[in-house]
Amino acid sequence: MDKQSPKVFKLSERSIDAGASESLRLKHTFANNSTRKHYPGKHSIAIQVNGIVIHSFEFDLA
């Protein structure tokens, strides 16, 4: 069965002034470990700000 399950990872929770900008950088390794297994196939990532998706993309994990 090919089904994607959404997961949310919170990177930051802070207040910034209206019109201000903020940069965040995150690295994620795709190594299997005892708590998470990465399955091959199509995956997608979406970036949300205040619950609104502002960018998303898909990739294939071999």
Buried (B, 14 or more C-beta within 10 A) or exposed (E): EEEEEEEEEEEEEEEEEEEEEEEEEEEEEEEEEEEEEEEEEEBEEEEEEEEEEEEEEEEEEE
